[in-house]
Amino acid sequence: MYDKQIRFNFRPLGREIKRKRESMGWTQEYLAQRIDRTSHTVMYMETRGQHPSLNVFYQVVTLLDISVDRFFFPNRYSKKSERRQRIDMLLDSLDERELSVIEATAEGLKKSREIESGK
């Protein structure tokens, strides 16, 4: 049975919304206009951890290109180092062409390590 006492802590996600919004050069007012809400709604999400409606939540995370997995499934991400988590976030923001460059680089590094170790 599901424990009704569990409540999602929206504050870390609110901080990420603020970080992404600012990195895009958007004001709270501009984001509010994009989602047809007031700037107070955006401010409350970012600073007070207020839970938005599902529709507003979806609009915000898709507009700002935020992957919510690390917020909903923290145990999957807590096993990864801080550097690995930052790299994963960066990879999530790349398109297929850019990912192919990263993939080739990683394969080259792996092959170089194998050559150096004599495998």
Backbone bond lengths (Angstrom), bond angles and torsions (degrees), N, CA, C in turn:
res aa  C-N    CA-C-N  psi(-1)  N-CA   C-N-CA  omega(-1)  CA-C   N-CA-C  phi
1 M - - - 1.446 - - 1.534 109.30 -
2 Y 1.287 116.99 142.96 1.457 122.66 -177.13 1.521 109.95 -76.20
3 D 1.323 117.06 132.43 1.454 122.43 179.48 1.522 109.07 -77.80
4 K 1.328 117.17 113.31 1.465 121.53 -177.38 1.525 112.95 -71.73
5 Q 1.335 116.73 -9.84 1.455 120.47 179.85 1.522 112.24 -77.42
6 I 1.317 117.56 -19.64 1.455 120.87 -178.95 1.524 108.87 -71.87
7 R 1.323 115.57 127.57 1.468 120.78 178.87 1.524 106.94 -131.90
8 F 1.295 115.74 131.54 1.456 121.50 -179.02 1.524 109.91 -65.77
9 N 1.329 116.12 127.24 1.458 122.16 176.72 1.528 107.71 -84.23
10 F 1.309 116.68 107.63 1.458 122.19 -174.62 1.530 112.91 -83.41
11 R 1.330 118.26 -10.75 1.476 119.96 -174.79 1.531 113.94 -58.70
12 P 1.343 119.86 -47.13 1.474 117.83 178.44 1.532 112.40 -60.44
13 L 1.314 116.88 -38.43 1.463 120.18 177.93 1.522 110.28 -68.62
14 G 1.320 116.82 -36.25 1.469 120.51 175.75 1.517 111.75 -61.58
15 R 1.343 116.31 -40.03 1.476 119.66 176.98 1.524 110.95 -64.71
16 E 1.342 116.57 -37.11 1.467 120.07 178.67 1.525 110.37 -68.35
17 I 1.312 117.15 -38.46 1.472 120.72 176.37 1.524 109.27 -58.74
18 K 1.320 116.37 -46.80 1.464 120.32 179.69 1.524 110.78 -62.21
19 R 1.337 117.13 -45.87 1.462 121.21 -179.15 1.526 111.02 -59.17
20 K 1.337 116.58 -48.03 1.470 120.31 -178.59 1.527 111.03 -67.10
21 R 1.329 116.89 -41.50 1.470 120.49 179.50 1.520 109.78 -59.67
22 E 1.329 116.92 -47.03 1.459 120.54 -179.51 1.521 112.00 -66.69
23 S 1.340 117.22 -36.34 1.468 119.73 179.51 1.525 111.46 -66.07
24 M 1.326 116.39 -24.76 1.460 120.80 177.47 1.527 111.79 -88.71
25 G 1.333 116.24 -3.12 1.464 120.42 179.63 1.520 113.04 77.83
26 W 1.321 116.78 19.17 1.462 120.73 -178.89 1.517 110.26 -92.74
27 T 1.313 116.39 143.37 1.458 121.58 172.07 1.527 108.55 -87.91
28 Q 1.325 115.27 166.85 1.463 118.85 174.28 1.525 110.25 -60.96
29 E 1.316 115.86 -37.60 1.462 120.43 179.67 1.530 111.60 -62.78
30 Y 1.340 116.14 -42.33 1.462 119.54 -179.13 1.526 110.86 -65.38
31 L 1.341 116.81 -45.92 1.466 119.35 177.98 1.522 110.30 -61.34
32 A 1.316 116.63 -41.21 1.471 120.56 178.85 1.526 111.15 -59.22
33 Q 1.320 116.84 -42.09 1.469 120.30 177.22 1.522 110.97 -62.25
34 R 1.326 116.59 -41.46 1.473 120.77 -178.49 1.528 112.18 -63.51
35 I 1.343 117.26 -30.90 1.463 120.25 -178.20 1.533 111.84 -104.63
36 D 1.326 116.04 7.52 1.468 122.72 177.79 1.531 112.02 58.61
37 R 1.334 114.85 48.40 1.456 122.14 177.55 1.525 107.60 -135.93
38 T 1.334 116.43 177.79 1.460 120.24 177.99 1.523 109.72 -88.21
39 S 1.326 115.64 162.01 1.461 119.39 177.70 1.527 110.58 -65.51
40 H 1.338 117.58 -24.68 1.469 120.54 175.93 1.522 110.94 -63.34
41 T 1.324 117.01 -36.60 1.466 120.29 177.93 1.517 109.99 -60.49
42 V 1.317 117.11 -46.44 1.469 121.85 179.35 1.527 109.84 -64.24
43 M 1.318 116.98 -45.03 1.455 120.82 -179.99 1.537 110.86 -59.81
44 Y 1.315 117.50 -43.68 1.466 120.80 -179.22 1.525 111.46 -65.67
45 M 1.324 117.52 -37.35 1.465 119.79 176.54 1.525 110.38 -64.31
46 E 1.333 115.66 -45.00 1.465 120.67 -174.64 1.520 113.46 -72.48
47 T 1.319 117.74 -40.15 1.458 119.71 -171.01 1.520 114.69 -106.65
48 R 1.314 118.24 -28.20 1.460 120.40 -177.00 1.525 112.88 -107.30
49 G 1.312 116.05 -5.28 1.457 119.00 -179.20 1.516 113.18 69.71
50 Q 1.322 115.95 27.51 1.462 119.38 -179.95 1.525 110.29 -68.19
51 H 1.306 115.96 135.64 1.464 121.47 -179.77 1.527 109.68 -79.30
52 P 1.322 117.41 121.36 1.470 119.56 175.84 1.532 109.94 -83.00
53 S 1.305 115.47 170.84 1.464 119.13 173.13 1.524 108.27 -65.99
54 L 1.312 117.02 162.08 1.460 120.49 -179.70 1.525 110.78 -60.35
55 N 1.320 117.33 -40.42 1.457 120.49 -179.44 1.529 111.34 -64.07
56 V 1.329 117.85 -44.83 1.468 121.36 178.84 1.526 109.46 -65.43
57 F 1.315 116.75 -42.94 1.460 121.15 177.94 1.529 110.39 -56.27
58 Y 1.327 116.52 -48.90 1.470 121.09 -179.62 1.527 110.85 -60.78
59 Q 1.314 117.13 -44.10 1.464 120.19 179.56 1.529 111.39 -60.48
60 V 1.320 116.43 -45.78 1.463 120.56 -177.01 1.527 111.53 -64.57
61 V 1.332 116.70 -49.89 1.468 117.86 -175.90 1.521 112.15 -69.01
62 T 1.332 118.13 -29.63 1.465 118.33 177.41 1.528 111.30 -77.99
63 L 1.314 117.64 -37.83 1.469 119.97 176.92 1.523 111.38 -62.78
64 L 1.338 115.91 -39.38 1.461 120.26 -176.28 1.526 112.37 -93.99
65 D 1.324 116.97 0.56 1.467 122.65 179.08 1.532 111.18 54.84
66 I 1.336 114.89 55.25 1.463 121.44 -179.82 1.525 108.60 -103.79
67 S 1.328 116.42 125.32 1.454 121.59 173.50 1.525 107.72 -83.97
68 V 1.314 116.79 123.07 1.468 120.15 -174.65 1.518 113.37 -92.92
69 D 1.319 118.77 -4.00 1.467 120.98 -177.92 1.519 112.96 -54.03
70 R 1.301 117.83 -45.03 1.463 119.72 -176.52 1.521 112.31 -67.57
71 F 1.329 117.65 -19.54 1.461 120.99 176.75 1.537 111.09 -88.08
72 F 1.330 116.41 -35.41 1.460 120.38 -179.01 1.525 112.78 -84.65
73 F 1.326 116.92 -29.50 1.463 122.00 -178.05 1.527 109.89 -125.95
74 P 1.327 117.97 63.74 1.473 120.00 -174.48 1.528 113.23 -62.10
75 N 1.314 118.69 -27.62 1.470 120.11 -179.39 1.516 111.78 -64.11
76 R 1.313 117.76 -31.60 1.468 120.87 177.61 1.522 111.26 -67.23
77 Y 1.321 115.71 -31.60 1.455 120.32 -174.84 1.517 113.03 -96.23
78 S 1.329 117.66 -21.06 1.460 119.46 -177.28 1.528 111.68 -68.42
79 K 1.327 117.11 -19.92 1.457 121.08 179.31 1.524 111.60 -77.06
80 K 1.325 116.73 -16.30 1.454 120.89 -178.03 1.526 110.03 -92.40
81 S 1.314 116.02 147.62 1.462 120.67 177.60 1.531 109.36 -67.26
82 E 1.321 114.82 163.02 1.468 120.28 177.92 1.529 110.83 -58.12
83 R 1.338 116.28 -41.53 1.469 120.71 179.97 1.525 109.89 -62.45
84 R 1.338 116.49 -45.34 1.466 120.65 -179.76 1.527 110.56 -61.55
85 Q 1.325 117.50 -39.85 1.464 120.82 178.71 1.529 110.98 -65.11
86 R 1.345 117.22 -40.80 1.467 120.15 178.03 1.526 110.92 -64.91
87 I 1.341 116.15 -40.92 1.467 120.03 178.86 1.524 109.89 -64.55
88 D 1.320 117.47 -42.58 1.465 120.59 177.75 1.524 111.44 -58.87
89 M 1.334 116.20 -41.45 1.465 119.30 178.77 1.527 110.73 -64.58
90 L 1.329 116.63 -40.66 1.464 120.25 178.26 1.526 110.96 -64.20
91 L 1.334 116.01 -43.19 1.462 120.03 -179.90 1.525 111.17 -61.36
92 D 1.319 116.48 -36.96 1.465 120.68 179.36 1.522 112.35 -61.92
93 S 1.334 116.63 -22.50 1.466 119.71 -177.03 1.531 113.13 -91.99
94 L 1.338 118.13 -3.56 1.464 121.22 -176.38 1.522 112.19 -91.86
95 D 1.325 115.52 153.25 1.467 119.71 175.52 1.535 109.29 -88.70
96 E 1.319 117.33 177.06 1.464 121.86 -174.81 1.535 112.67 -61.61
97 R 1.317 117.62 -38.97 1.470 120.91 179.04 1.516 110.24 -63.36
98 E 1.325 116.43 -45.70 1.461 120.53 -179.93 1.529 111.00 -66.07
99 L 1.327 116.38 -37.53 1.466 119.90 177.81 1.522 111.82 -64.29
100 S 1.337 117.09 -33.71 1.462 119.58 178.98 1.527 110.94 -65.23
101 V 1.328 117.34 -34.88 1.464 121.43 176.57 1.530 109.79 -65.94
102 I 1.327 116.14 -44.52 1.476 120.93 179.15 1.530 109.97 -63.33
103 E 1.322 116.60 -42.26 1.467 120.82 -179.94 1.531 110.71 -61.47
104 A 1.330 117.11 -45.73 1.466 121.08 179.95 1.528 110.60 -64.04
105 T 1.308 116.77 -38.85 1.472 120.75 178.25 1.526 110.44 -63.62
106 A 1.326 116.97 -46.03 1.468 120.86 179.63 1.525 111.04 -62.97
107 E 1.335 116.62 -41.28 1.469 119.54 177.93 1.528 110.75 -63.96
108 G 1.339 117.47 -39.31 1.457 121.49 177.62 1.518 111.88 -64.14
109 L 1.320 117.08 -41.82 1.465 120.72 177.35 1.520 111.40 -63.63
110 K 1.324 116.56 -41.62 1.464 120.99 179.77 1.533 110.26 -63.97
111 K 1.331 116.36 -44.73 1.455 120.99 -179.63 1.536 109.80 -63.78
112 S 1.313 117.61 -41.52 1.459 122.20 178.57 1.531 110.78 -60.98
113 R 1.322 116.89 -42.31 1.462 120.97 178.62 1.527 110.79 -64.02
114 E 1.349 116.62 -40.46 1.458 120.63 178.95 1.521 111.17 -64.76
115 I 1.328 117.46 -39.76 1.466 122.18 179.15 1.523 109.57 -65.20
116 E 1.340 116.95 -44.48 1.459 121.03 -179.33 1.530 112.35 -63.80
117 S 1.340 116.25 -35.36 1.464 119.19 -177.81 1.524 111.52 -86.58
118 G 1.334 117.86 -3.65 1.468 122.88 176.35 1.513 114.60 79.15
119 K 1.299 118.01 23.32 1.481 119.96 179.85 1.489 111.08 -84.62
